Amino acid sequence: MRNALFVLGFLLLLWGCGFAAFVSSGQMQTMPVGLPRADAIIILTGGEKRIELGLDLLKKGAANEVLISGVHPDASQPMIFEENKVNLAELPCCVTLGRSARSTKENALETQKWIEDKNIETIILVTSNYHMHRARMEFAFELPHIAVIPYAVPEPHFTLDKPATWFLLFREYHKFLWRWIELMTARTLAANG
């Protein structure tokens, strides 16, 4: 019984330290200083300002083309541009709407398929700061030979003084942990063949 309590206490301590590190590093992730450069920009839908800021990178010449991954099947390009205050005339070209992804894993798979026939070696990954850990992990697993430059977008309504923020971080931390366990298990099984 004493050993079981010790193990439980140790696991709780490990979980708490991991959560604290996750929260602090997620809040510390910010958009890079200066204009990043890559072959393509990948924007993951689902958070405020992601599309607007990702397309702004295209306008400024950070990359030559964009994939917006996880677009709703009914959303048109003009509708997306209008909602995100983007003037089509200001964009050089090459915005692709990816409509098949419904999860972060599927975002990575959709991106993998999109870049198959393109000469892409580096991408700028645009997503919310709290989501960046899991997104980078999925992209590293599915696209191990692609260099990923994170472009973490702060969520304007999520601040640490709000219970909703803690709920979001708590949920995201557990999604990250669960997926990390799945990926490590898959990698171990593949290695042991």
Contacts in CASP RR format, 6 or more apart in sequence:
PFRMAT RR
TARGET T0000
AUTHOR 0000-0000-0000
METHOD contacts of the structure
MODEL  1
MRNALFVLGFLLLLWGCGFAAFVSSGQMQTMPVGLPRADAIIILTGGEKR
IELGLDLLKKGAANEVLISGVHPDASQPMIFEENKVNLAELPCCVTLGRS
ARSTKENALETQKWIEDKNIETIILVTSNYHMHRARMEFAFELPHIAVIP
YAVPEPHFTLDKPATWFLLFREYHKFLWRWIELMTARTLAANG
18 173 0 8 1.000
19 169 0 8 1.000
19 170 0 8 1.000
19 173 0 8 1.000
22 133 0 8 1.000
22 169 0 8 1.000
22 172 0 8 1.000
22 173 0 8 1.000
22 176 0 8 1.000
23 160 0 8 1.000
23 169 0 8 1.000
23 173 0 8 1.000
25 133 0 8 1.000
26 129 0 8 1.000
26 130 0 8 1.000
26 132 0 8 1.000
26 133 0 8 1.000
26 152 0 8 1.000
27 129 0 8 1.000
27 160 0 8 1.000
29 129 0 8 1.000
29 132 0 8 1.000
29 150 0 8 1.000
29 152 0 8 1.000
30 129 0 8 1.000
30 152 0 8 1.000
30 154 0 8 1.000
31 53 0 8 1.000
31 151 0 8 1.000
31 152 0 8 1.000
31 153 0 8 1.000
31 154 0 8 1.000
32 149 0 8 1.000
32 150 0 8 1.000
32 151 0 8 1.000
35 57 0 8 1.000
35 60 0 8 1.000
35 61 0 8 1.000
35 62 0 8 1.000
36 57 0 8 1.000
36 62 0 8 1.000
36 124 0 8 1.000
36 149 0 8 1.000
36 151 0 8 1.000
37 62 0 8 1.000
37 63 0 8 1.000
37 122 0 8 1.000
38 62 0 8 1.000
38 63 0 8 1.000
38 122 0 8 1.000
38 123 0 8 1.000
38 124 0 8 1.000
38 147 0 8 1.000
38 149 0 8 1.000
39 63 0 8 1.000
39 64 0 8 1.000
39 118 0 8 1.000
39 119 0 8 1.000
39 120 0 8 1.000
39 121 0 8 1.000
39 122 0 8 1.000
39 123 0 8 1.000
40 63 0 8 1.000
40 64 0 8 1.000
40 65 0 8 1.000
40 66 0 8 1.000
40 67 0 8 1.000
40 115 0 8 1.000
40 118 0 8 1.000
40 120 0 8 1.000
40 122 0 8 1.000
40 123 0 8 1.000
40 124 0 8 1.000
41 54 0 8 1.000
41 57 0 8 1.000
41 58 0 8 1.000
41 62 0 8 1.000
41 63 0 8 1.000
41 65 0 8 1.000
41 66 0 8 1.000
41 67 0 8 1.000
41 123 0 8 1.000
41 124 0 8 1.000
41 126 0 8 1.000
41 151 0 8 1.000
42 66 0 8 1.000
42 67 0 8 1.000
42 69 0 8 1.000
42 107 0 8 1.000
42 111 0 8 1.000
42 123 0 8 1.000
42 124 0 8 1.000
42 125 0 8 1.000
42 126 0 8 1.000
43 50 0 8 1.000
43 51 0 8 1.000
43 54 0 8 1.000
43 55 0 8 1.000
43 66 0 8 1.000
43 67 0 8 1.000
43 68 0 8 1.000
43 69 0 8 1.000
43 126 0 8 1.000
43 127 0 8 1.000
44 50 0 8 1.000
44 69 0 8 1.000
44 70 0 8 1.000
44 104 0 8 1.000
44 107 0 8 1.000
44 125 0 8 1.000
44 126 0 8 1.000
44 127 0 8 1.000
44 131 0 8 1.000
44 135 0 8 1.000
45 51 0 8 1.000
45 68 0 8 1.000
45 69 0 8 1.000
45 70 0 8 1.000
45 71 0 8 1.000
45 72 0 8 1.000
46 128 0 8 1.000
47 127 0 8 1.000
47 128 0 8 1.000
47 153 0 8 1.000
47 155 0 8 1.000
48 153 0 8 1.000
48 155 0 8 1.000
48 156 0 8 1.000
48 157 0 8 1.000
49 153 0 8 1.000
49 156 0 8 1.000
50 126 0 8 1.000
50 127 0 8 1.000
50 128 0 8 1.000
50 153 0 8 1.000
51 68 0 8 1.000
51 80 0 8 1.000
51 83 0 8 1.000
51 84 0 8 1.000
51 86 0 8 1.000
52 84 0 8 1.000
52 85 0 8 1.000
52 86 0 8 1.000
53 126 0 8 1.000
53 151 0 8 1.000
53 153 0 8 1.000
54 66 0 8 1.000
54 124 0 8 1.000
54 126 0 8 1.000
54 151 0 8 1.000
55 66 0 8 1.000
55 81 0 8 1.000
55 84 0 8 1.000
55 86 0 8 1.000
55 91 0 8 1.000
55 95 0 8 1.000
56 86 0 8 1.000
57 63 0 8 1.000
57 124 0 8 1.000
57 126 0 8 1.000
57 151 0 8 1.000
58 65 0 8 1.000
58 66 0 8 1.000
58 91 0 8 1.000
58 92 0 8 1.000
58 94 0 8 1.000
58 95 0 8 1.000
59 90 0 8 1.000
59 91 0 8 1.000
59 92 0 8 1.000
61 92 0 8 1.000
62 124 0 8 1.000
63 123 0 8 1.000
63 124 0 8 1.000
64 92 0 8 1.000
64 94 0 8 1.000
65 93 0 8 1.000
65 94 0 8 1.000
65 95 0 8 1.000
65 96 0 8 1.000
66 94 0 8 1.000
66 95 0 8 1.000
66 96 0 8 1.000
67 96 0 8 1.000
67 98 0 8 1.000
67 110 0 8 1.000
67 111 0 8 1.000
67 114 0 8 1.000
68 80 0 8 1.000
68 95 0 8 1.000
68 96 0 8 1.000
68 97 0 8 1.000
68 98 0 8 1.000
69 98 0 8 1.000
69 101 0 8 1.000
69 107 0 8 1.000
69 110 0 8 1.000
69 111 0 8 1.000
70 98 0 8 1.000
70 99 0 8 1.000
70 100 0 8 1.000
70 101 0 8 1.000
70 102 0 8 1.000
70 106 0 8 1.000
70 107 0 8 1.000
70 110 0 8 1.000
71 80 0 8 1.000
71 97 0 8 1.000
71 98 0 8 1.000
71 99 0 8 1.000
72 99 0 8 1.000
73 99 0 8 1.000
75 97 0 8 1.000
77 95 0 8 1.000
77 97 0 8 1.000
78 88 0 8 1.000
80 86 0 8 1.000
80 97 0 8 1.000
81 87 0 8 1.000
81 88 0 8 1.000
96 114 0 8 1.000
98 110 0 8 1.000
98 114 0 8 1.000
100 106 0 8 1.000
100 110 0 8 1.000
101 107 0 8 1.000
101 109 0 8 1.000
101 110 0 8 1.000
104 131 0 8 1.000
104 134 0 8 1.000
104 135 0 8 1.000
104 138 0 8 1.000
104 179 0 8 1.000
105 138 0 8 1.000
105 142 0 8 1.000
105 179 0 8 1.000
107 135 0 8 1.000
107 138 0 8 1.000
108 135 0 8 1.000
108 138 0 8 1.000
108 139 0 8 1.000
108 141 0 8 1.000
108 142 0 8 1.000
108 143 0 8 1.000
109 142 0 8 1.000
111 123 0 8 1.000
111 139 0 8 1.000
111 142 0 8 1.000
111 143 0 8 1.000
112 142 0 8 1.000
112 143 0 8 1.000
115 123 0 8 1.000
115 143 0 8 1.000
115 146 0 8 1.000
120 146 0 8 1.000
121 145 0 8 1.000
121 146 0 8 1.000
121 147 0 8 1.000
122 146 0 8 1.000
122 147 0 8 1.000
122 148 0 8 1.000
122 149 0 8 1.000
123 139 0 8 1.000
123 146 0 8 1.000
123 147 0 8 1.000
123 148 0 8 1.000
123 149 0 8 1.000
124 149 0 8 1.000
124 151 0 8 1.000
125 132 0 8 1.000
125 135 0 8 1.000
125 136 0 8 1.000
125 139 0 8 1.000
125 148 0 8 1.000
125 149 0 8 1.000
125 150 0 8 1.000
125 151 0 8 1.000
126 151 0 8 1.000
126 153 0 8 1.000
127 135 0 8 1.000
127 151 0 8 1.000
127 152 0 8 1.000
127 153 0 8 1.000
128 152 0 8 1.000
128 153 0 8 1.000
128 154 0 8 1.000
128 155 0 8 1.000
129 152 0 8 1.000
129 153 0 8 1.000
129 154 0 8 1.000
129 155 0 8 1.000
130 155 0 8 1.000
130 158 0 8 1.000
130 168 0 8 1.000
130 169 0 8 1.000
130 172 0 8 1.000
131 172 0 8 1.000
132 150 0 8 1.000
132 152 0 8 1.000
133 172 0 8 1.000
133 176 0 8 1.000
134 172 0 8 1.000
134 175 0 8 1.000
134 176 0 8 1.000
134 179 0 8 1.000
136 148 0 8 1.000
136 150 0 8 1.000
137 176 0 8 1.000
137 179 0 8 1.000
137 180 0 8 1.000
137 183 0 8 1.000
138 179 0 8 1.000
139 146 0 8 1.000
139 148 0 8 1.000
140 148 0 8 1.000
141 183 0 8 1.000
157 164 0 8 1.000
158 164 0 8 1.000
158 165 0 8 1.000
158 168 0 8 1.000
159 165 0 8 1.000
160 166 0 8 1.000
END
